[in-house]
Amino acid sequence: MPRKKKGEPLAYQVHPFALACVDGFYYLIGSAFTYNELRHYRIDHITGIKILDGHKRERLSAMKGYQNSVSFVLPEYVRQHVWMYNGDIRAIRFKGERSLTNYIWDVFGDRAVIRELKNEPGKIEFTVRTTAGAAKIFAKQYCDLCQLVFPTDLRRELKEEFAKVLEKY
C-alpha cells in the first residue's frame, strides 16, 4: 500500500479490470472507488489485500475518459500510459531535432504524429497523446534534443523544475 506518512498505510478500494506487465513490473489496473477513474498500482507495492463482498464494480463507461467505451483495451491503455504514469491523457506537442525520431518511435510508437519543419532544416514537431508525467520524463530525458511546446501549463512546470536543477549546479 502507498503510505500517507511514514508507517501509515493508505487504503484504496479498487475494482480490478486487468493485470499488465510493463518494463518488468506487474500492475493492477482498476477503478478506484473514490476517484471514478481507472488507475494502476504496482503489484509489488500492494499489501494487506481484503476481498470485499457486496461491492459492485462500476461500468467502464462510468469512468472518467471512458464515457463512450464499450470494452477495456489493455494494449491501448498501456500505450497511452507511457512509463505507467497515472493522469489524464492529453495531446502534448514537442519541437526538436530530426535525430530524435527513433527515440520518439521507441517510446510512443506509431501513435506519434511527426512533421518536418520546412522553415527550420533538421527540425521536427511531434504530437503525442499521453499523460503529463510521461511527457515531462521524455522532455527531461531528451532535453538536449527537444522542448515541450504545448500545453503551456506543462511547459511552465518544466521550466520551474529545470530552474531548480540549475540551482544545484
Residue frames as a rotation matrix with the C-alpha (Angstrom) as fourth column:
MET 1
0.575 0.818 0.000 0.00
0.818 -0.575 0.000 0.00
0.000 0.000 -1.000 0.00
PRO 2
-0.070 -0.556 0.828 1.19
0.365 -0.787 -0.497 3.54
0.928 0.268 0.258 -0.64
ARG 3
-0.243 -0.116 -0.963 2.00
0.970 -0.025 -0.242 5.50
0.004 -0.993 0.118 2.50
LYS 4
0.777 0.507 0.373 0.43
0.447 -0.862 0.241 8.77
0.443 -0.021 -0.896 3.71
LYS 5
0.519 -0.675 0.525 3.09
-0.829 -0.547 0.116 9.36
0.209 -0.495 -0.843 6.32
LYS 6
-0.464 -0.782 -0.417 5.92
-0.603 0.624 -0.498 7.13
0.649 0.020 -0.761 7.33
GLY 7
-0.998 -0.007 0.066 4.42
-0.051 0.719 -0.693 3.99
-0.043 -0.695 -0.718 8.81
GLU 8
-0.295 0.955 -0.011 0.79
-0.315 -0.109 -0.943 4.84
-0.902 -0.275 0.333 7.99
PRO 9
-0.806 0.021 0.591 -0.70
0.502 0.552 0.665 2.68
-0.313 0.833 -0.456 5.23
LEU 10
-0.563 0.647 -0.514 -3.20
-0.710 -0.697 -0.101 4.21
-0.423 0.308 0.852 2.84
ALA 11
-0.495 0.461 0.737 -6.22
0.343 0.883 -0.321 2.08
-0.798 0.094 -0.595 1.91
TYR 12
-0.668 0.329 -0.667 -7.86
-0.731 -0.458 0.506 2.03
-0.139 0.826 0.546 -1.51
GLN 13
0.051 0.693 0.719 -10.99
0.006 0.720 -0.694 0.27
-0.999 0.040 0.032 -2.68
VAL 14
-0.509 -0.355 -0.784 -10.19
-0.774 -0.210 0.598 -0.89
-0.377 0.911 -0.168 -6.19
HIS 15
0.557 0.675 0.485 -12.33
-0.230 0.686 -0.690 -2.86
-0.798 0.273 0.537 -8.61
PRO 16
-0.411 -0.891 0.192 -9.93
-0.063 0.237 0.969 -4.77
-0.910 0.386 -0.153 -10.92
PHE 17
0.663 0.505 -0.553 -10.16
-0.594 -0.096 -0.799 -4.56
-0.456 0.858 0.237 -14.70
ALA 18
0.856 -0.427 -0.293 -6.82
-0.005 0.560 -0.829 -6.07
0.517 0.711 0.477 -15.76
LEU 19
0.573 -0.819 -0.038 -3.25
0.160 0.066 0.985 -7.01
-0.804 -0.570 0.169 -14.90
ALA 20
0.941 -0.337 -0.001 -0.39
-0.081 -0.223 -0.971 -5.73
0.327 0.915 -0.238 -17.06
CYS 21
0.437 -0.891 -0.127 3.32
0.674 0.231 0.701 -6.39
-0.595 -0.392 0.702 -17.14
VAL 22
0.920 -0.158 0.358 5.25
0.135 -0.732 -0.668 -3.27
0.367 0.663 -0.652 -18.19
ASP 23
0.253 -0.928 0.274 9.04
-0.572 -0.372 -0.731 -2.96
0.780 0.028 -0.625 -18.09
GLY 24
-0.506 -0.516 -0.691 9.27
0.099 0.761 -0.641 -6.00
0.857 -0.393 -0.335 -15.82
PHE 25
-0.953 0.255 0.163 6.74
-0.221 -0.215 -0.951 -4.73
-0.208 -0.943 0.262 -13.27
TYR 26
-0.564 0.825 -0.013 3.20
0.710 0.493 0.502 -6.03
0.421 0.274 -0.865 -12.80
TYR 27
-0.938 0.321 0.131 0.36
-0.346 -0.888 -0.302 -3.54
0.019 -0.329 0.944 -12.40
LEU 28
-0.440 0.898 0.014 -3.23
0.820 0.407 -0.402 -3.93
-0.367 -0.166 -0.915 -11.24
ILE 29
-0.957 0.230 0.177 -5.47
-0.102 -0.837 0.537 -1.73
0.271 0.496 0.825 -13.39
GLY 30
-0.405 0.853 -0.330 -8.83
0.898 0.439 0.034 -0.94
0.173 -0.283 -0.943 -11.89
SER 31
0.109 0.531 0.841 -11.42
0.156 -0.844 0.513 1.64
0.982 0.076 -0.175 -10.99
ALA 32
-0.860 -0.404 -0.312 -10.57
0.398 -0.148 -0.905 3.43
0.319 -0.903 0.288 -7.78
PHE 33
-0.100 0.942 -0.319 -13.75
0.983 0.143 0.114 3.81
0.153 -0.303 -0.941 -5.77
THR 34
0.197 0.183 -0.963 -13.03
0.624 -0.781 -0.021 7.37
-0.756 -0.597 -0.268 -4.62
TYR 35
-0.571 -0.558 -0.602 -11.75
-0.069 -0.698 0.713 8.72
-0.818 0.448 0.360 -7.96
ASN 36
0.521 0.836 0.170 -14.24
0.044 0.172 -0.984 7.33
-0.852 0.520 0.053 -10.52
GLU 37
0.578 -0.413 -0.704 -11.42
-0.814 -0.224 -0.537 6.73
0.064 0.883 -0.465 -12.99
LEU 38
0.893 -0.359 -0.270 -9.07
0.311 0.929 -0.202 3.96
0.324 0.096 0.941 -13.99
ARG 39
0.497 -0.808 0.316 -5.76
-0.867 -0.462 0.185 3.89
-0.004 -0.366 -0.931 -12.15
HIS 40
0.610 -0.352 -0.710 -2.93
0.036 0.907 -0.419 1.43
0.791 0.230 0.566 -11.90
TYR 41
0.665 -0.327 0.671 -0.97
-0.736 -0.135 0.663 0.15
-0.127 -0.935 -0.331 -8.93
ARG 42
-0.211 -0.801 -0.560 2.30
-0.721 0.514 -0.465 -1.78
0.660 0.306 -0.686 -8.86
ILE 43
0.630 0.514 -0.582 1.56
-0.116 0.803 0.584 -5.24
0.768 -0.301 0.566 -7.54
ASP 44
-0.038 -0.732 -0.681 4.78
0.704 0.464 -0.538 -5.41
0.709 -0.500 0.497 -5.52
HIS 45
-0.853 -0.211 0.478 3.71
-0.123 -0.808 -0.576 -2.28
0.508 -0.550 0.663 -3.60
ILE 46
0.103 0.980 0.171 0.34
-0.654 -0.063 0.754 -3.70
0.750 -0.189 0.634 -2.57
THR 47
-0.908 -0.296 -0.298 -0.07
0.029 0.663 -0.748 -5.26
0.419 -0.687 -0.594 0.88
GLY 48
-0.835 0.550 0.008 -2.99
-0.020 -0.017 -1.000 -6.17
-0.549 -0.835 0.025 3.10
ILE 49
-0.763 0.577 -0.293 -5.49
-0.420 -0.097 0.902 -7.13
0.492 0.811 0.316 0.40
LYS 50
-0.658 0.678 0.329 -9.06
-0.051 0.395 -0.917 -7.75
-0.752 -0.620 -0.225 1.53
ILE 51
-0.866 0.486 0.120 -11.74
0.229 0.173 0.958 -9.10
0.445 0.857 -0.261 -0.77
LEU 52
-0.792 0.610 0.005 -14.99
-0.400 -0.514 -0.759 -7.27
-0.461 -0.603 0.651 -0.04
ASP 53
-0.658 0.661 0.362 -18.39
0.739 0.660 0.138 -8.85
-0.148 0.358 -0.922 -0.55
GLY 54
0.229 0.959 -0.164 -21.35
0.874 -0.277 -0.399 -6.99
-0.428 -0.053 -0.902 -1.98
HIS 55
0.002 -0.273 -0.962 -19.43
-0.159 -0.950 0.269 -4.30
-0.987 0.152 -0.045 -3.85
LYS 56
0.647 0.331 0.686 -20.40
0.601 0.333 -0.727 -3.98
-0.469 0.883 0.016 -7.49
ARG 57
-0.498 -0.867 0.009 -17.78
0.628 -0.353 0.694 -2.81
-0.598 0.352 0.720 -9.98
GLU 58
0.155 0.478 -0.865 -18.62
-0.288 -0.815 -0.502 0.37
-0.945 0.327 0.011 -11.89
ARG 59
0.732 0.121 0.671 -19.11
0.583 0.399 -0.707 0.02
-0.353 0.909 0.222 -15.63
LEU 60
-0.331 -0.918 0.217 -16.22
0.885 -0.223 0.408 1.19
-0.327 0.327 0.887 -17.79
SER 61
-0.164 0.341 0.926 -18.48
0.689 -0.632 0.355 3.82
0.706 0.696 -0.131 -19.38
ALA 62
0.870 0.473 -0.142 -18.85
0.412 -0.536 0.737 5.43
0.272 -0.699 -0.661 -15.93
MET 63
0.238 -0.882 -0.406 -15.08
0.815 -0.047 0.578 6.03
-0.529 -0.468 0.708 -15.69
LYS 64
0.581 -0.148 -0.800 -13.58
-0.250 -0.968 -0.002 9.43
-0.774 0.202 -0.600 -16.49
GLY 65
-0.308 -0.725 -0.616 -12.21
-0.797 -0.158 0.583 9.33
-0.520 0.670 -0.529 -20.04
TYR 66
-0.988 -0.043 0.145 -14.13
0.024 0.901 0.433 6.17
-0.150 0.432 -0.890 -20.98
GLN 67
-0.388 0.916 -0.104 -17.68
-0.437 -0.282 -0.854 7.53
-0.812 -0.285 0.510 -21.30
ASN 68
0.380 0.542 -0.750 -18.08
-0.909 0.069 -0.411 6.23
-0.171 0.838 0.518 -24.88
SER 69
-0.611 -0.721 -0.328 -16.19
-0.754 0.655 -0.035 2.98
0.241 0.226 -0.944 -24.33
VAL 70
0.560 0.778 -0.285 -17.79
-0.686 0.628 0.368 -0.42
0.465 -0.010 0.885 -24.50
SER 71
0.888 -0.313 -0.337 -14.77
0.408 0.875 0.262 -2.52
0.213 -0.370 0.904 -23.55
PHE 72
0.669 -0.740 -0.060 -11.40
-0.444 -0.464 0.767 -2.07
-0.595 -0.487 -0.639 -21.88
VAL 73
0.891 -0.447 -0.080 -8.49
0.130 0.421 -0.898 -2.49
0.435 0.789 0.433 -24.32
LEU 74
0.772 -0.591 -0.234 -5.37
0.352 0.092 0.931 -3.28
-0.529 -0.801 0.279 -22.29
PRO 75
-0.054 -0.880 0.471 -2.74
0.986 0.027 0.163 -2.70
-0.156 0.473 0.867 -25.04
GLU 76
0.169 0.182 0.969 -4.18
0.498 -0.864 0.076 0.76
0.851 0.469 -0.236 -25.74
TYR 77
0.981 0.193 0.026 -4.18
0.063 -0.439 0.896 1.64
0.185 -0.878 -0.442 -22.03
VAL 78
0.485 -0.868 -0.111 -0.52
0.621 0.252 0.742 0.62
-0.616 -0.429 0.661 -21.69
ARG 79
-0.127 -0.532 0.837 0.48
0.958 -0.286 -0.036 2.53
0.258 0.797 0.546 -24.86
GLN 80
0.433 0.381 0.817 -1.15
0.257 -0.921 0.293 5.73
0.864 0.083 -0.496 -23.60
HIS 81
0.967 -0.081 0.243 0.30
-0.256 -0.296 0.920 5.45
-0.003 -0.952 -0.307 -20.09
VAL 82
0.418 -0.894 -0.161 3.98
0.049 0.199 -0.979 5.52
0.907 0.401 0.127 -21.04
TRP 83
-0.669 -0.743 0.012 6.14
-0.069 0.046 -0.997 4.55
0.740 -0.668 -0.083 -18.04
MET 84
-0.168 0.736 -0.656 2.81
0.769 0.514 0.380 3.85
0.617 -0.441 -0.652 -16.29
TYR 85
-0.996 -0.059 -0.064 2.13
0.085 -0.822 -0.563 7.40
-0.019 -0.567 0.824 -15.14
ASN 86
-0.176 0.979 -0.106 -1.42
0.937 0.133 -0.324 7.97
-0.303 -0.156 -0.940 -13.92
GLY 87
-0.530 0.083 -0.844 -3.31
0.009 -0.995 -0.104 11.01
-0.848 -0.063 0.526 -15.12
ASP 88
0.585 0.792 -0.177 -5.42
-0.084 -0.158 -0.984 12.36
-0.807 0.590 -0.025 -17.92
ILE 89
-0.149 -0.540 0.828 -4.39
0.872 0.323 0.368 11.57
-0.467 0.777 0.423 -21.48
ARG 90
0.553 0.245 -0.796 -3.59
-0.007 -0.954 -0.299 14.86
-0.833 0.171 -0.526 -23.22
ALA 91
0.761 -0.369 0.534 -2.24
0.583 0.026 -0.812 15.97
0.285 0.929 0.235 -26.58
ILE 92
0.543 -0.694 -0.472 1.35
0.158 -0.467 0.870 17.10
-0.824 -0.547 -0.144 -25.95
ARG 93
0.939 -0.218 0.268 3.38
0.237 -0.157 -0.959 18.93
0.251 0.963 -0.096 -28.62
PHE 94
0.387 -0.900 -0.202 7.16
0.360 -0.054 0.931 18.97
-0.849 -0.433 0.303 -28.79
LYS 95
0.930 -0.299 -0.213 9.68
-0.325 -0.402 -0.856 20.58
0.170 0.865 -0.471 -31.11
GLY 96
0.529 -0.769 0.359 13.11
-0.197 0.299 0.933 19.06
-0.826 -0.564 0.006 -31.63
GLU 97
-0.360 -0.790 -0.495 15.92
-0.808 -0.001 0.590 17.69
-0.467 0.613 -0.638 -33.71
ARG 98
0.404 0.468 -0.786 15.18
-0.840 0.530 -0.116 15.23
0.363 0.707 0.607 -36.51
SER 99
-0.494 -0.713 -0.498 17.68
-0.418 0.697 -0.582 12.84
0.762 -0.079 -0.642 -34.86
LEU 100
-0.687 0.323 0.651 15.13
-0.658 0.104 -0.746 12.37
-0.308 -0.941 0.141 -32.06
THR 101
-0.001 0.807 -0.590 12.76
-0.942 0.197 0.272 10.45
0.336 0.557 0.760 -34.38
ASN 102
-0.264 -0.130 -0.956 13.93
-0.078 0.991 -0.113 6.95
0.961 0.044 -0.271 -33.39
TYR 103
-0.985 -0.097 -0.140 13.55
0.134 0.072 -0.988 7.77
0.106 -0.993 -0.058 -29.69
ILE 104
-0.475 0.880 -0.015 10.03
-0.856 -0.465 -0.227 9.07
-0.207 -0.095 0.974 -30.33
TRP 105
0.127 0.506 -0.853 9.12
-0.680 0.670 0.297 5.79
0.722 0.542 0.429 -32.04
ASP 106
-0.631 -0.437 -0.641 10.76
0.123 0.759 -0.640 3.77
0.766 -0.483 -0.425 -29.26
VAL 107
-0.976 0.207 -0.062 8.71
0.018 -0.207 -0.978 5.50
-0.215 -0.956 0.199 -26.57
PHE 108
-0.354 0.902 -0.246 5.42
-0.546 -0.413 -0.729 6.45
-0.759 -0.124 0.639 -28.25
GLY 109
-0.408 0.154 0.900 5.32
0.528 0.844 0.095 4.12
-0.745 0.515 -0.425 -31.26
ASP 110
-0.747 0.117 0.654 3.28
0.626 -0.209 0.752 4.87
0.224 0.971 0.083 -34.33
ARG 111
0.337 0.893 -0.298 0.85
0.941 -0.328 0.084 7.00
-0.023 -0.308 -0.951 -32.30
ALA 112
-0.145 -0.462 -0.875 3.24
0.371 -0.845 0.385 9.95
-0.917 -0.269 0.294 -32.53
VAL 113
0.786 0.357 0.504 2.39
0.609 -0.311 -0.729 12.43
-0.103 0.881 -0.462 -35.26
ILE 114
-0.035 -0.918 -0.395 5.67
0.480 -0.362 0.799 13.79
-0.877 -0.162 0.453 -36.61
ARG 115
0.844 0.236 0.481 6.17
0.536 -0.344 -0.771 16.52
-0.016 0.909 -0.417 -39.20
GLU 116
-0.250 -0.953 0.169 9.23
0.968 -0.251 0.016 18.23
0.027 0.167 0.986 -40.64
LEU 117
0.491 0.305 -0.816 9.50
0.370 -0.921 -0.122 21.97
-0.789 -0.242 -0.565 -40.06
LYS 118
0.591 -0.183 0.786 10.10
0.802 0.026 -0.597 23.35
0.089 0.983 0.162 -43.56
ASN 119
0.798 -0.241 0.553 11.44
-0.126 -0.963 -0.238 26.70
0.590 0.120 -0.799 -42.36
GLU 120
0.389 -0.671 0.631 13.86
-0.890 -0.099 0.444 25.03
-0.235 -0.735 -0.636 -39.93
PRO 121
0.341 -0.299 -0.891 16.04
-0.531 0.721 -0.445 22.37
0.776 0.625 0.087 -41.62
GLY 122
-0.578 -0.605 -0.547 16.74
-0.003 0.672 -0.741 19.36
0.816 -0.427 -0.390 -39.41
LYS 123
-0.873 0.328 0.361 13.89
-0.444 -0.229 -0.866 20.23
-0.201 -0.916 0.346 -37.03
ILE 124
-0.593 0.747 -0.301 10.63
0.342 0.572 0.746 18.40
0.729 0.339 -0.594 -36.40
GLU 125
-0.500 0.574 0.648 7.45
-0.862 -0.399 -0.312 18.96
0.080 -0.715 0.694 -34.47
PHE 126
-0.655 0.304 -0.692 5.65
0.082 0.939 0.335 15.99
0.751 0.163 -0.640 -32.96
THR 127
-0.185 0.719 0.670 2.47
-0.941 -0.325 0.090 15.45
0.282 -0.614 0.737 -31.02
VAL 128
-0.763 -0.019 -0.647 1.70
0.108 0.982 -0.157 12.52
0.638 -0.189 -0.747 -28.74
ARG 129
0.315 0.854 0.414 -1.27
-0.584 -0.170 0.794 11.61
0.748 -0.492 0.445 -26.57
THR 130
-0.200 -0.434 -0.878 -0.01
0.534 0.703 -0.469 10.65
0.822 -0.563 0.091 -23.13
THR 131
0.685 0.406 -0.605 -0.04
0.721 -0.258 0.643 11.72
0.105 -0.877 -0.470 -19.50
ALA 132
0.849 -0.371 0.376 1.65
-0.360 -0.927 -0.101 14.88
0.387 -0.049 -0.921 -18.24
GLY 133
0.612 -0.628 0.482 4.05
-0.425 0.253 0.869 12.79
-0.667 -0.736 -0.112 -16.11
ALA 134
0.411 -0.440 0.799 5.22
0.678 0.733 0.055 10.73
-0.610 0.519 0.599 -19.08
ALA 135
0.762 -0.097 0.640 5.63
0.477 -0.583 -0.657 13.85
0.437 0.806 -0.399 -21.25
LYS 136
0.824 -0.466 0.322 7.75
-0.564 -0.724 0.396 15.53
0.049 -0.508 -0.860 -18.57
ILE 137
0.454 -0.676 0.580 10.01
-0.014 0.646 0.764 12.49
-0.891 -0.355 0.284 -18.22
PHE 138
0.490 -0.247 0.836 10.51
0.857 0.314 -0.409 12.38
-0.162 0.917 0.366 -22.00
ALA 139
0.852 -0.127 0.509 11.26
0.080 -0.927 -0.366 16.12
0.518 0.352 -0.779 -22.11
LYS 140
0.710 -0.613 0.347 13.81
-0.603 -0.274 0.749 15.77
-0.365 -0.741 -0.564 -19.30
GLN 141
0.440 -0.537 0.720 15.44
0.314 0.843 0.437 12.69
-0.841 0.033 0.539 -20.76
TYR 142
0.033 -0.375 0.927 15.89
0.998 0.064 -0.010 14.30
-0.056 0.925 0.376 -24.18
CYS 143
0.669 0.305 -0.677 16.19
0.424 -0.906 0.011 17.95
-0.610 -0.294 -0.735 -23.09
ASP 144
-0.302 -0.849 -0.434 19.25
-0.060 -0.438 0.897 18.44
-0.952 0.296 0.081 -25.30
LEU 145
-0.916 -0.051 0.397 17.24
0.365 0.303 0.881 17.40
-0.165 0.952 -0.259 -28.38
CYS 146
-0.305 0.886 0.350 13.74
0.614 -0.098 0.783 18.76
0.728 0.454 -0.514 -27.78
GLN 147
-0.985 0.156 0.077 11.46
-0.160 -0.632 -0.758 21.09
-0.069 -0.759 0.647 -25.92
LEU 148
-0.378 0.926 -0.011 7.87
0.902 0.365 -0.232 20.71
-0.211 -0.097 -0.973 -24.84
VAL 149
-0.918 0.029 0.395 5.86
0.173 -0.868 0.465 23.41
0.356 0.496 0.792 -26.62
PHE 150
-0.290 0.910 0.297 2.25
-0.832 -0.393 0.392 22.78
0.473 -0.133 0.871 -25.62
PRO 151
0.604 0.770 0.204 0.32
0.596 -0.606 0.527 22.76
0.530 -0.197 -0.825 -23.31
THR 152
0.082 -0.597 0.798 1.74
-0.132 -0.800 -0.585 25.92
0.988 -0.057 -0.145 -21.82
ASP 153
0.691 0.184 0.699 0.94
-0.694 -0.099 0.713 24.98
0.200 -0.978 0.060 -18.20
LEU 154
0.915 -0.385 0.120 3.06
0.342 0.899 0.274 21.86
-0.214 -0.210 0.954 -18.55
ARG 155
0.330 -0.805 0.493 5.83
0.556 -0.256 -0.791 23.85
0.763 0.534 0.363 -20.25
ARG 156
0.330 -0.134 0.934 5.79
-0.558 -0.826 0.079 26.30
0.761 -0.547 -0.347 -17.32
GLU 157
0.925 0.033 0.379 6.05
-0.336 0.538 0.773 23.40
-0.179 -0.842 0.509 -14.81
LEU 158
0.692 -0.708 0.143 9.06
0.712 0.637 -0.295 22.01
0.118 0.306 0.945 -16.68
LYS 159
0.243 -0.594 0.767 10.71
0.134 -0.763 -0.633 25.42
0.961 0.257 -0.105 -16.77
GLU 160
0.562 0.032 0.826 10.35
-0.753 -0.395 0.527 25.70
0.343 -0.918 -0.198 -12.98
GLU 161
0.946 -0.209 0.248 11.73
0.063 0.869 0.490 22.19
-0.318 -0.448 0.836 -12.48
PHE 162
0.485 -0.806 0.339 14.72
0.723 0.151 -0.674 22.91
0.492 0.572 0.656 -14.74
ALA 163
0.343 -0.331 0.879 15.40
-0.352 -0.913 -0.207 26.14
0.871 -0.238 -0.429 -12.82
LYS 164
0.815 -0.004 0.579 15.58
-0.564 0.224 0.795 24.13
-0.133 -0.975 0.180 -9.57
VAL 165
0.805 -0.555 0.211 18.02
0.578 0.814 -0.061 21.73
-0.138 0.171 0.976 -11.20
LEU 166
0.379 -0.675 0.633 20.22
0.377 -0.512 -0.772 24.61
0.845 0.531 0.060 -12.40
GLU 167
0.643 -0.094 0.760 20.42
-0.632 -0.627 0.456 25.96
0.434 -0.774 -0.462 -8.85
LYS 168
0.896 -0.265 0.357 22.07
-0.063 0.720 0.692 22.70
-0.441 -0.642 0.628 -7.82
TYR 169
0.405 -0.772 0.489 24.82
0.914 0.358 -0.191 23.08
-0.028 0.525 0.851 -10.43
